[in-house]
Amino acid sequence: MSNKFEKVKAYYECRLWDISRLRKAVEKGWITPEEFEEISGQVYAEE
C-alpha cells in the first residue's frame, strides 16, 4: 500500500477530490493504478 493511499482515499470519499485529481495522484506516484481502481471502482487508463 502506498504511503499516501489512506489520505488520497479519504479526500476522494469526502468529495474533496474528483476523479481527475485521483488520476493526478497516480501520475505523481502517490498511489498505484491498482489503488486508483480500488478507491474509485473504475479502471485506470492514462489519458
All heavy atoms as atom14 arrays in JSON, in Angstrom:
{
  "sequence": "MSNKFEKVKAYYECRLWDISRLRKAVEKGWITPEEFEEISGQVYAEE",
  "atom14_mask": [
    [1, 1, 1, 1, 1, 1, 1, 1, 0, 0, 0, 0, 0, 0],
    [1, 1, 1, 1, 1, 1, 0, 0, 0, 0, 0, 0, 0, 0],
    [1, 1, 1, 1, 1, 1, 1, 1, 0, 0, 0, 0, 0, 0],
    [1, 1, 1, 1, 1, 1, 1, 1, 1, 0, 0, 0, 0, 0],
    [1, 1, 1, 1, 1, 1, 1, 1, 1, 1, 1, 0, 0, 0],
    [1, 1, 1, 1, 1, 1, 1, 1, 1, 0, 0, 0, 0, 0],
    [1, 1, 1, 1, 1, 1, 1, 1, 1, 0, 0, 0, 0, 0],
    [1, 1, 1, 1, 1, 1, 1, 0, 0, 0, 0, 0, 0, 0],
    [1, 1, 1, 1, 1, 1, 1, 1, 1, 0, 0, 0, 0, 0],
    [1, 1, 1, 1, 1, 0, 0, 0, 0, 0, 0, 0, 0, 0],
    [1, 1, 1, 1, 1, 1, 1, 1, 1, 1, 1, 1, 0, 0],
    [1, 1, 1, 1, 1, 1, 1, 1, 1, 1, 1, 1, 0, 0],
    [1, 1, 1, 1, 1, 1, 1, 1, 1, 0, 0, 0, 0, 0],
    [1, 1, 1, 1, 1, 1, 0, 0, 0, 0, 0, 0, 0, 0],
    [1, 1, 1, 1, 1, 1, 1, 1, 1, 1, 1, 0, 0, 0],
    [1, 1, 1, 1, 1, 1, 1, 1, 0, 0, 0, 0, 0, 0],
    [1, 1, 1, 1, 1, 1, 1, 1, 1, 1, 1, 1, 1, 1],
    [1, 1, 1, 1, 1, 1, 1, 1, 0, 0, 0, 0, 0, 0],
    [1, 1, 1, 1, 1, 1, 1, 1, 0, 0, 0, 0, 0, 0],
    [1, 1, 1, 1, 1, 1, 0, 0, 0, 0, 0, 0, 0, 0],
    [1, 1, 1, 1, 1, 1, 1, 1, 1, 1, 1, 0, 0, 0],
    [1, 1, 1, 1, 1, 1, 1, 1, 0, 0, 0, 0, 0, 0],
    [1, 1, 1, 1, 1, 1, 1, 1, 1, 1, 1, 0, 0, 0],
    [1, 1, 1, 1, 1, 1, 1, 1, 1, 0, 0, 0, 0, 0],
    [1, 1, 1, 1, 1, 0, 0, 0, 0, 0, 0, 0, 0, 0],
    [1, 1, 1, 1, 1, 1, 1, 0, 0, 0, 0, 0, 0, 0],
    [1, 1, 1, 1, 1, 1, 1, 1, 1, 0, 0, 0, 0, 0],
    [1, 1, 1, 1, 1, 1, 1, 1, 1, 0, 0, 0, 0, 0],
    [1, 1, 1, 1, 0, 0, 0, 0, 0, 0, 0, 0, 0, 0],
    [1, 1, 1, 1, 1, 1, 1, 1, 1, 1, 1, 1, 1, 1],
    [1, 1, 1, 1, 1, 1, 1, 1, 0, 0, 0, 0, 0, 0],
    [1, 1, 1, 1, 1, 1, 1, 0, 0, 0, 0, 0, 0, 0],
    [1, 1, 1, 1, 1, 1, 1, 0, 0, 0, 0, 0, 0, 0],
    [1, 1, 1, 1, 1, 1, 1, 1, 1, 0, 0, 0, 0, 0],
    [1, 1, 1, 1, 1, 1, 1, 1, 1, 0, 0, 0, 0, 0],
    [1, 1, 1, 1, 1, 1, 1, 1, 1, 1, 1, 0, 0, 0],
    [1, 1, 1, 1, 1, 1, 1, 1, 1, 0, 0, 0, 0, 0],
    [1, 1, 1, 1, 1, 1, 1, 1, 1, 0, 0, 0, 0, 0],
    [1, 1, 1, 1, 1, 1, 1, 1, 0, 0, 0, 0, 0, 0],
    [1, 1, 1, 1, 1, 1, 0, 0, 0, 0, 0, 0, 0, 0],
    [1, 1, 1, 1, 0, 0, 0, 0, 0, 0, 0, 0, 0, 0],
    [1, 1, 1, 1, 1, 1, 1, 1, 1, 0, 0, 0, 0, 0],
    [1, 1, 1, 1, 1, 1, 1, 0, 0, 0, 0, 0, 0, 0],
    [1, 1, 1, 1, 1, 1, 1, 1, 1, 1, 1, 1, 0, 0],
    [1, 1, 1, 1, 1, 0, 0, 0, 0, 0, 0, 0, 0, 0],
    [1, 1, 1, 1, 1, 1, 1, 1, 1, 0, 0, 0, 0, 0],
    [1, 1, 1, 1, 1, 1, 1, 1, 1, 0, 0, 0, 0, 0]
  ],
  "atom14_positions": [
    [[0.84, -1.17, 0.0], [0.0, 0.0, 0.0], [0.89, 1.25, 0.0], [1.86, 1.32, 0.74], [-0.91, -0.02, 1.24], [-1.89, 1.11, 1.25], [-3.07, 1.02, 2.61], [-3.89, -0.5, 2.23], [0.0, 0.0, 0.0], [0.0, 0.0, 0.0], [0.0, 0.0, 0.0], [0.0, 0.0, 0.0], [0.0, 0.0, 0.0], [0.0, 0.0, 0.0]],
    [[0.56, 2.19, -0.84], [1.33, 3.42, -0.95], [1.21, 4.26, 0.32], [0.2, 4.18, 1.03], [0.83, 4.25, -2.14], [0.93, 3.52, -3.33], [0.0, 0.0, 0.0], [0.0, 0.0, 0.0], [0.0, 0.0, 0.0], [0.0, 0.0, 0.0], [0.0, 0.0, 0.0], [0.0, 0.0, 0.0], [0.0, 0.0, 0.0], [0.0, 0.0, 0.0]],
    [[2.23, 5.06, 0.57], [2.25, 5.91, 1.76], [1.04, 6.83, 1.85], [0.53, 7.09, 2.93], [3.52, 6.75, 1.81], [4.75, 5.93, 2.09], [4.68, 4.84, 2.64], [5.9, 6.45, 1.71], [0.0, 0.0, 0.0], [0.0, 0.0, 0.0], [0.0, 0.0, 0.0], [0.0, 0.0, 0.0], [0.0, 0.0, 0.0], [0.0, 0.0, 0.0]],
    [[0.6, 7.36, 0.72], [-0.48, 8.35, 0.72], [-1.85, 7.76, 0.4], [-2.81, 8.49, 0.25], [-0.15, 9.47, -0.26], [1.12, 10.22, 0.14], [1.31, 11.47, -0.67], [2.58, 12.16, -0.21], [2.7, 13.48, -0.72], [0.0, 0.0, 0.0], [0.0, 0.0, 0.0], [0.0, 0.0, 0.0], [0.0, 0.0, 0.0], [0.0, 0.0, 0.0]],
    [[-1.93, 6.43, 0.35], [-3.18, 5.78, -0.03], [-4.35, 6.21, 0.85], [-5.39, 6.61, 0.35], [-3.03, 4.25, 0.02], [-4.31, 3.52, -0.22], [-4.8, 3.35, -1.51], [-5.04, 2.99, 0.84], [-5.99, 2.67, -1.73], [-6.22, 2.31, 0.62], [-6.69, 2.15, -0.67], [0.0, 0.0, 0.0], [0.0, 0.0, 0.0], [0.0, 0.0, 0.0]],
    [[-4.2, 6.12, 2.15], [-5.31, 6.43, 3.07], [-5.74, 7.89, 2.94], [-6.93, 8.2, 2.96], [-4.92, 6.11, 4.51], [-4.79, 4.63, 4.79], [-6.08, 3.83, 4.58], [-7.18, 4.38, 4.76], [-5.98, 2.64, 4.24], [0.0, 0.0, 0.0], [0.0, 0.0, 0.0], [0.0, 0.0, 0.0], [0.0, 0.0, 0.0], [0.0, 0.0, 0.0]],
    [[-4.77, 8.79, 2.79], [-5.09, 10.22, 2.67], [-5.84, 10.49, 1.36], [-6.87, 11.17, 1.35], [-3.81, 11.05, 2.72], [-4.06, 12.54, 2.66], [-2.77, 13.33, 2.65], [-2.28, 13.49, 4.06], [-1.18, 14.45, 4.18], [0.0, 0.0, 0.0], [0.0, 0.0, 0.0], [0.0, 0.0, 0.0], [0.0, 0.0, 0.0], [0.0, 0.0, 0.0]],
    [[-5.34, 9.94, 0.26], [-5.97, 10.13, -1.04], [-7.39, 9.53, -1.03], [-8.34, 10.16, -1.51], [-5.11, 9.5, -2.16], [-5.85, 9.45, -3.48], [-3.8, 10.27, -2.31], [0.0, 0.0, 0.0], [0.0, 0.0, 0.0], [0.0, 0.0, 0.0], [0.0, 0.0, 0.0], [0.0, 0.0, 0.0], [0.0, 0.0, 0.0], [0.0, 0.0, 0.0]],
    [[-7.53, 8.35, -0.47], [-8.83, 7.69, -0.38], [-9.82, 8.54, 0.41], [-10.97, 8.72, 0.01], [-8.68, 6.31, 0.26], [-9.97, 5.54, 0.34], [-9.75, 4.17, 0.96], [-11.08, 3.45, 1.06], [-10.97, 2.19, 1.78], [0.0, 0.0, 0.0], [0.0, 0.0, 0.0], [0.0, 0.0, 0.0], [0.0, 0.0, 0.0], [0.0, 0.0, 0.0]],
    [[-9.37, 9.08, 1.53], [-10.24, 9.91, 2.36], [-10.67, 11.17, 1.61], [-11.85, 11.57, 1.67], [-9.52, 10.29, 3.65], [0.0, 0.0, 0.0], [0.0, 0.0, 0.0], [0.0, 0.0, 0.0], [0.0, 0.0, 0.0], [0.0, 0.0, 0.0], [0.0, 0.0, 0.0], [0.0, 0.0, 0.0], [0.0, 0.0, 0.0], [0.0, 0.0, 0.0]],
    [[-9.76, 11.82, 0.91], [-10.1, 13.02, 0.14], [-11.16, 12.71, -0.92], [-12.09, 13.47, -1.11], [-8.87, 13.61, -0.55], [-7.9, 14.31, 0.37], [-6.62, 14.62, -0.08], [-8.23, 14.68, 1.66], [-5.71, 15.28, 0.73], [-7.33, 15.33, 2.48], [-6.08, 15.63, 2.01], [-5.18, 16.3, 2.81], [0.0, 0.0, 0.0], [0.0, 0.0, 0.0]],
    [[-10.99, 11.57, -1.59], [-11.94, 11.2, -2.63], [-13.3, 10.84, -2.03], [-14.34, 11.28, -2.53], [-11.39, 10.03, -3.46], [-12.27, 9.64, -4.61], [-12.32, 10.43, -5.75], [-13.07, 8.51, -4.57], [-13.12, 10.09, -6.82], [-13.88, 8.15, -5.63], [-13.9, 8.95, -6.76], [-14.72, 8.61, -7.81], [0.0, 0.0, 0.0], [0.0, 0.0, 0.0]],
    [[-13.3, 10.08, -0.98], [-14.55, 9.66, -0.36], [-15.32, 10.82, 0.26], [-16.54, 10.81, 0.31], [-14.3, 8.57, 0.67], [-13.91, 7.25, 0.03], [-13.59, 6.15, 1.02], [-13.45, 6.43, 2.24], [-13.47, 5.0, 0.57], [0.0, 0.0, 0.0], [0.0, 0.0, 0.0], [0.0, 0.0, 0.0], [0.0, 0.0, 0.0], [0.0, 0.0, 0.0]],
    [[-14.6, 11.84, 0.72], [-15.25, 13.03, 1.3], [-15.6, 14.06, 0.22], [-16.05, 15.16, 0.53], [-14.33, 13.67, 2.34], [-14.15, 12.69, 3.83], [0.0, 0.0, 0.0], [0.0, 0.0, 0.0], [0.0, 0.0, 0.0], [0.0, 0.0, 0.0], [0.0, 0.0, 0.0], [0.0, 0.0, 0.0], [0.0, 0.0, 0.0], [0.0, 0.0, 0.0]],
    [[-15.35, 13.66, -1.03], [-15.64, 14.5, -2.19], [-14.84, 15.81, -2.23], [-15.27, 16.8, -2.8], [-17.13, 14.79, -2.3], [-17.92, 13.51, -2.5], [-19.39, 13.79, -2.6], [-20.11, 12.53, -2.67], [-20.87, 12.18, -3.69], [-21.01, 12.98, -4.71], [-21.49, 11.03, -3.67], [0.0, 0.0, 0.0], [0.0, 0.0, 0.0], [0.0, 0.0, 0.0]],
    [[-13.67, 15.79, -1.6], [-12.77, 16.93, -1.69], [-11.99, 16.87, -3.01], [-11.55, 17.89, -3.52], [-11.79, 16.94, -0.51], [-12.43, 17.1, 0.87], [-11.38, 16.91, 1.96], [-13.11, 18.45, 1.0], [0.0, 0.0, 0.0], [0.0, 0.0, 0.0], [0.0, 0.0, 0.0], [0.0, 0.0, 0.0], [0.0, 0.0, 0.0], [0.0, 0.0, 0.0]],
    [[-11.82, 15.64, -3.51], [-11.15, 15.41, -4.78], [-12.12, 14.72, -5.73], [-12.91, 13.89, -5.32], [-9.95, 14.5, -4.62], [-8.75, 15.14, -4.0], [-8.68, 16.34, -3.36], [-7.43, 14.59, -3.96], [-7.41, 16.56, -2.92], [-6.62, 15.52, -3.28], [-6.87, 13.43, -4.43], [-5.27, 15.29, -3.06], [-5.54, 13.2, -4.21], [-4.73, 14.13, -3.54]],
    [[-12.01, 15.07, -7.03], [-12.8, 14.38, -8.04], [-11.91, 13.36, -8.74], [-10.74, 13.18, -8.38], [-13.44, 15.37, -9.03], [-12.41, 16.17, -9.81], [-11.19, 15.87, -9.74], [-12.82, 17.11, -10.51], [0.0, 0.0, 0.0], [0.0, 0.0, 0.0], [0.0, 0.0, 0.0], [0.0, 0.0, 0.0], [0.0, 0.0, 0.0], [0.0, 0.0, 0.0]],
    [[-12.47, 12.69, -9.73], [-11.75, 11.6, -10.41], [-10.48, 12.09, -11.11], [-9.47, 11.39, -11.14], [-12.7, 10.84, -11.38], [-12.1, 9.49, -11.77], [-13.03, 11.67, -12.6], [-12.17, 8.46, -10.69], [0.0, 0.0, 0.0], [0.0, 0.0, 0.0], [0.0, 0.0, 0.0], [0.0, 0.0, 0.0], [0.0, 0.0, 0.0], [0.0, 0.0, 0.0]],
    [[-10.51, 13.31, -11.63], [-9.32, 13.83, -12.33], [-8.18, 14.06, -11.34], [-7.01, 13.82, -11.65], [-9.63, 15.1, -13.1], [-10.01, 16.14, -12.23], [0.0, 0.0, 0.0], [0.0, 0.0, 0.0], [0.0, 0.0, 0.0], [0.0, 0.0, 0.0], [0.0, 0.0, 0.0], [0.0, 0.0, 0.0], [0.0, 0.0, 0.0], [0.0, 0.0, 0.0]],
    [[-8.51, 14.48, -10.14], [-7.49, 14.68, -9.12], [-6.93, 13.32, -8.68], [-5.74, 13.2, -8.39], [-8.12, 15.42, -7.94], [-7.14, 15.96, -6.95], [-6.95, 17.45, -7.16], [-6.0, 17.96, -6.23], [-6.26, 18.89, -5.31], [-7.45, 19.41, -5.24], [-5.33, 19.3, -4.51], [0.0, 0.0, 0.0], [0.0, 0.0, 0.0], [0.0, 0.0, 0.0]],
    [[-7.78, 12.34, -8.64], [-7.34, 10.98, -8.29], [-6.36, 10.46, -9.36], [-5.35, 9.84, -9.04], [-8.56, 10.07, -8.2], [-8.44, 8.79, -7.4], [-8.04, 9.07, -5.96], [-9.74, 8.02, -7.45], [0.0, 0.0, 0.0], [0.0, 0.0, 0.0], [0.0, 0.0, 0.0], [0.0, 0.0, 0.0], [0.0, 0.0, 0.0], [0.0, 0.0, 0.0]],
    [[-6.64, 10.76, -10.63], [-5.72, 10.38, -11.72], [-4.37, 11.05, -11.55], [-3.32, 10.44, -11.78], [-6.32, 10.81, -13.06], [-7.03, 9.75, -13.78], [-7.45, 10.24, -15.16], [-8.86, 10.02, -15.34], [-9.43, 8.84, -15.43], [-8.71, 7.75, -15.35], [-10.71, 8.72, -15.59], [0.0, 0.0, 0.0], [0.0, 0.0, 0.0], [0.0, 0.0, 0.0]],
    [[-4.39, 12.31, -11.14], [-3.13, 13.05, -10.92], [-2.31, 12.39, -9.82], [-1.08, 12.38, -9.88], [-3.42, 14.51, -10.55], [-3.88, 15.35, -11.69], [-2.7, 15.79, -12.51], [-3.17, 16.77, -13.57], [-2.23, 16.88, -14.64], [0.0, 0.0, 0.0], [0.0, 0.0, 0.0], [0.0, 0.0, 0.0], [0.0, 0.0, 0.0], [0.0, 0.0, 0.0]],
    [[-2.99, 11.86, -8.8], [-2.28, 11.18, -7.71], [-1.52, 9.96, -8.24], [-0.41, 9.67, -7.77], [-3.26, 10.77, -6.62], [0.0, 0.0, 0.0], [0.0, 0.0, 0.0], [0.0, 0.0, 0.0], [0.0, 0.0, 0.0], [0.0, 0.0, 0.0], [0.0, 0.0, 0.0], [0.0, 0.0, 0.0], [0.0, 0.0, 0.0], [0.0, 0.0, 0.0]],
    [[-2.09, 9.28, -9.23], [-1.38, 8.15, -9.86], [-0.18, 8.68, -10.64], [0.93, 8.16, -10.53], [-2.31, 7.33, -10.78], [-1.52, 6.24, -11.5], [-3.47, 6.73, -10.0], [0.0, 0.0, 0.0], [0.0, 0.0, 0.0], [0.0, 0.0, 0.0], [0.0, 0.0, 0.0], [0.0, 0.0, 0.0], [0.0, 0.0, 0.0], [0.0, 0.0, 0.0]],
    [[-0.4, 9.73, -11.43], [0.67, 10.3, -12.25], [1.85, 10.76, -11.39], [3.0, 10.64, -11.8], [0.14, 11.47, -13.08], [-0.84, 11.05, -14.15], [-1.53, 12.23, -14.82], [-1.09, 13.38, -14.62], [-2.53, 12.0, -15.52], [0.0, 0.0, 0.0], [0.0, 0.0, 0.0], [0.0, 0.0, 0.0], [0.0, 0.0, 0.0], [0.0, 0.0, 0.0]],
    [[1.56, 11.27, -10.2], [2.61, 11.76, -9.31], [3.24, 10.63, -8.49], [4.2, 10.87, -7.76], [2.03, 12.81, -8.36], [1.65, 14.09, -9.05], [1.07, 15.08, -8.07], [0.65, 16.33, -8.78], [1.56, 17.42, -8.55], [0.0, 0.0, 0.0], [0.0, 0.0, 0.0], [0.0, 0.0, 0.0], [0.0, 0.0, 0.0], [0.0, 0.0, 0.0]],
    [[2.69, 9.43, -8.61], [3.24, 8.29, -7.89], [2.77, 8.19, -6.45], [3.35, 7.45, -5.66], [0.0, 0.0, 0.0], [0.0, 0.0, 0.0], [0.0, 0.0, 0.0], [0.0, 0.0, 0.0], [0.0, 0.0, 0.0], [0.0, 0.0, 0.0], [0.0, 0.0, 0.0], [0.0, 0.0, 0.0], [0.0, 0.0, 0.0], [0.0, 0.0, 0.0]],
    [[1.73, 8.93, -6.09], [1.2, 8.89, -4.73], [0.46, 7.59, -4.47], [0.47, 7.1, -3.35], [0.28, 10.07, -4.47], [1.0, 11.39, -4.4], [2.33, 11.62, -4.61], [0.42, 12.66, -4.13], [2.6, 12.96, -4.48], [1.44, 13.62, -4.18], [-0.87, 13.07, -3.85], [1.21, 14.96, -3.95], [-1.09, 14.42, -3.63], [-0.07, 15.35, -3.67]],
    [[-0.25, 7.09, -5.5], [-0.95, 5.81, -5.43], [-0.68, 5.05, -6.72], [-0.27, 5.64, -7.71], [-2.48, 5.97, -5.21], [-3.12, 6.76, -6.36], [-2.78, 6.58, -3.87], [-4.64, 6.81, -6.34], [0.0, 0.0, 0.0], [0.0, 0.0, 0.0], [0.0, 0.0, 0.0], [0.0, 0.0, 0.0], [0.0, 0.0, 0.0], [0.0, 0.0, 0.0]],
    [[-0.92, 3.75, -6.7], [-0.72, 2.93, -7.89], [-2.01, 2.88, -8.71], [-3.09, 3.2, -8.19], [-0.34, 1.49, -7.49], [-1.46, 0.9, -6.82], [0.9, 1.46, -6.61], [0.0, 0.0, 0.0], [0.0, 0.0, 0.0], [0.0, 0.0, 0.0], [0.0, 0.0, 0.0], [0.0, 0.0, 0.0], [0.0, 0.0, 0.0], [0.0, 0.0, 0.0]],
    [[-1.92, 2.46, -9.97], [-3.14, 2.29, -10.77], [-4.12, 1.3, -10.12], [-5.32, 1.49, -10.18], [-2.62, 1.76, -12.1], [-1.24, 2.32, -12.21], [-0.72, 2.3, -10.8], [0.0, 0.0, 0.0], [0.0, 0.0, 0.0], [0.0, 0.0, 0.0], [0.0, 0.0, 0.0], [0.0, 0.0, 0.0], [0.0, 0.0, 0.0], [0.0, 0.0, 0.0]],
    [[-3.59, 0.29, -9.47], [-4.45, -0.68, -8.79], [-5.19, -0.04, -7.62], [-6.36, -0.31, -7.38], [-3.63, -1.88, -8.3], [-3.07, -2.74, -9.4], [-1.79, -2.16, -10.04], [-1.15, -1.26, -9.44], [-1.46, -2.61, -11.15], [0.0, 0.0, 0.0], [0.0, 0.0, 0.0], [0.0, 0.0, 0.0], [0.0, 0.0, 0.0], [0.0, 0.0, 0.0]],
    [[-4.5, 0.84, -6.9], [-5.13, 1.55, -5.78], [-6.17, 2.54, -6.3], [-7.22, 2.72, -5.67], [-4.07, 2.26, -4.94], [-3.21, 1.28, -4.16], [-2.0, 1.89, -3.53], [-1.5, 2.94, -3.99], [-1.51, 1.32, -2.53], [0.0, 0.0, 0.0], [0.0, 0.0, 0.0], [0.0, 0.0, 0.0], [0.0, 0.0, 0.0], [0.0, 0.0, 0.0]],
    [[-5.9, 3.15, -7.44], [-6.88, 4.03, -8.08], [-8.17, 3.26, -8.32], [-9.26, 3.75, -8.01], [-6.33, 4.54, -9.42], [-7.33, 5.27, -10.27], [-7.45, 6.65, -10.21], [-8.17, 4.59, -11.16], [-8.39, 7.32, -11.0], [-9.08, 5.25, -11.95], [-9.19, 6.63, -11.86], [0.0, 0.0, 0.0], [0.0, 0.0, 0.0], [0.0, 0.0, 0.0]],
    [[-8.05, 2.06, -8.85], [-9.22, 1.22, -9.15], [-9.94, 0.82, -7.86], [-11.17, 0.81, -7.82], [-8.78, -0.01, -9.95], [-8.3, 0.37, -11.33], [-7.72, -0.78, -12.13], [-7.9, -1.95, -11.73], [-7.09, -0.52, -13.17], [0.0, 0.0, 0.0], [0.0, 0.0, 0.0], [0.0, 0.0, 0.0], [0.0, 0.0, 0.0], [0.0, 0.0, 0.0]],
    [[-9.18, 0.53, -6.8], [-9.79, 0.18, -5.52], [-10.58, 1.36, -4.95], [-11.69, 1.18, -4.43], [-8.7, -0.23, -4.54], [-9.22, -0.64, -3.19], [-8.12, -1.06, -2.23], [-7.03, -1.47, -2.7], [-8.36, -0.98, -1.03], [0.0, 0.0, 0.0], [0.0, 0.0, 0.0], [0.0, 0.0, 0.0], [0.0, 0.0, 0.0], [0.0, 0.0, 0.0]],
    [[-10.03, 2.55, -5.04], [-10.68, 3.74, -4.49], [-11.9, 4.15, -5.31], [-12.96, 4.42, -4.77], [-9.68, 4.92, -4.41], [-8.58, 4.62, -3.39], [-10.39, 6.21, -4.04], [-7.4, 5.57, -3.44], [0.0, 0.0, 0.0], [0.0, 0.0, 0.0], [0.0, 0.0, 0.0], [0.0, 0.0, 0.0], [0.0, 0.0, 0.0], [0.0, 0.0, 0.0]],
    [[-11.73, 4.2, -6.63], [-12.77, 4.77, -7.49], [-13.76, 3.75, -8.03], [-14.87, 4.11, -8.42], [-12.13, 5.48, -8.68], [-11.51, 4.55, -9.55], [0.0, 0.0, 0.0], [0.0, 0.0, 0.0], [0.0, 0.0, 0.0], [0.0, 0.0, 0.0], [0.0, 0.0, 0.0], [0.0, 0.0, 0.0], [0.0, 0.0, 0.0], [0.0, 0.0, 0.0]],
    [[-13.34, 2.48, -8.12], [-14.18, 1.47, -8.74], [-14.14, 1.53, -10.25], [-14.91, 0.85, -10.93], [0.0, 0.0, 0.0], [0.0, 0.0, 0.0], [0.0, 0.0, 0.0], [0.0, 0.0, 0.0], [0.0, 0.0, 0.0], [0.0, 0.0, 0.0], [0.0, 0.0, 0.0], [0.0, 0.0, 0.0], [0.0, 0.0, 0.0], [0.0, 0.0, 0.0]],
    [[-13.24, 2.33, -10.79], [-13.08, 2.47, -12.24], [-11.71, 1.95, -12.65], [-10.76, 1.99, -11.86], [-13.19, 3.94, -12.66], [-14.52, 4.55, -12.36], [-14.58, 6.0, -12.81], [-13.86, 6.43, -13.7], [-15.45, 6.78, -12.16], [0.0, 0.0, 0.0], [0.0, 0.0, 0.0], [0.0, 0.0, 0.0], [0.0, 0.0, 0.0], [0.0, 0.0, 0.0]],
    [[-11.61, 1.5, -13.89], [-10.33, 1.04, -14.42], [-9.47, 2.26, -14.74], [-9.94, 3.21, -15.36], [-10.54, 0.18, -15.68], [-9.21, -0.2, -16.3], [-11.35, -1.06, -15.34], [0.0, 0.0, 0.0], [0.0, 0.0, 0.0], [0.0, 0.0, 0.0], [0.0, 0.0, 0.0], [0.0, 0.0, 0.0], [0.0, 0.0, 0.0], [0.0, 0.0, 0.0]],
    [[-8.21, 2.21, -14.3], [-7.29, 3.32, -14.6], [-6.78, 3.2, -16.03], [-6.27, 2.16, -16.43], [-6.09, 3.33, -13.65], [-5.13, 4.44, -13.94], [-5.41, 5.73, -13.56], [-3.96, 4.19, -14.63], [-4.53, 6.76, -13.84], [-3.06, 5.22, -14.92], [-3.35, 6.49, -14.53], [-2.5, 7.52, -14.82], [0.0, 0.0, 0.0], [0.0, 0.0, 0.0]],
    [[-6.93, 4.26, -16.78], [-6.39, 4.33, -18.14], [-5.78, 5.73, -18.32], [-6.43, 6.72, -18.01], [-7.48, 4.11, -19.17], [0.0, 0.0, 0.0], [0.0, 0.0, 0.0], [0.0, 0.0, 0.0], [0.0, 0.0, 0.0], [0.0, 0.0, 0.0], [0.0, 0.0, 0.0], [0.0, 0.0, 0.0], [0.0, 0.0, 0.0], [0.0, 0.0, 0.0]],
    [[-4.55, 5.76, -18.75], [-3.89, 7.06, -18.96], [-4.62, 7.8, -20.07], [-5.03, 7.23, -21.06], [-2.44, 6.85, -19.35], [-1.61, 6.31, -18.19], [-0.14, 6.21, -18.55], [0.31, 6.93, -19.45], [0.53, 5.4, -17.91], [0.0, 0.0, 0.0], [0.0, 0.0, 0.0], [0.0, 0.0, 0.0], [0.0, 0.0, 0.0], [0.0, 0.0, 0.0]],
    [[-4.74, 9.11, -19.85], [-5.43, 9.93, -20.85], [-4.47, 10.84, -21.56], [-3.44, 11.17, -21.13], [-6.52, 10.78, -20.19], [-7.63, 9.9, -19.69], [-8.77, 10.72, -19.11], [-8.65, 11.94, -19.02], [-9.76, 10.12, -18.77], [0.0, 0.0, 0.0], [0.0, 0.0, 0.0], [0.0, 0.0, 0.0], [0.0, 0.0, 0.0], [0.0, 0.0, 0.0]]
  ]
}
